[in-house]
């Protein structure tokens, strides 16, 4: 469409407000709204079905104990990495397929989203941090605190900034708190 054609079809402001009351326009908006609603509904359900199929497929292979002996227990993590998906998402897909082998068992029927499946059926709605994730996070905090303490202490030793003595003390305090949380004492 050329610019001339577009400009010729632009309605003046008063004509634009009149068109919204026209029957053909109301009908057009209603049909477009139906398309949007149906498409959103369908896309949510297709995603739920897709994750269910994914979980069932992984379970089918996971039940093959010979492969588990050969490849170890990290098959789910490896699949997630190869698919570019989060391991937790695949874990939920497997849990979902295990808990609901038949999708018709869902109370909501097709009127459900993947987010709703996870929060209503697979978790209590609150993400639980795994011990391994928490340990990794604590290790990163410790490393960060150690790095910051070394930087601040270096400044104090070189005499550059006198106020950094209090920063060193605060960082030491934080390090002690992290150790207390993890059940170890710093010494």
Beta strands, then each sheet from edge to edge (+ up, - down):
end
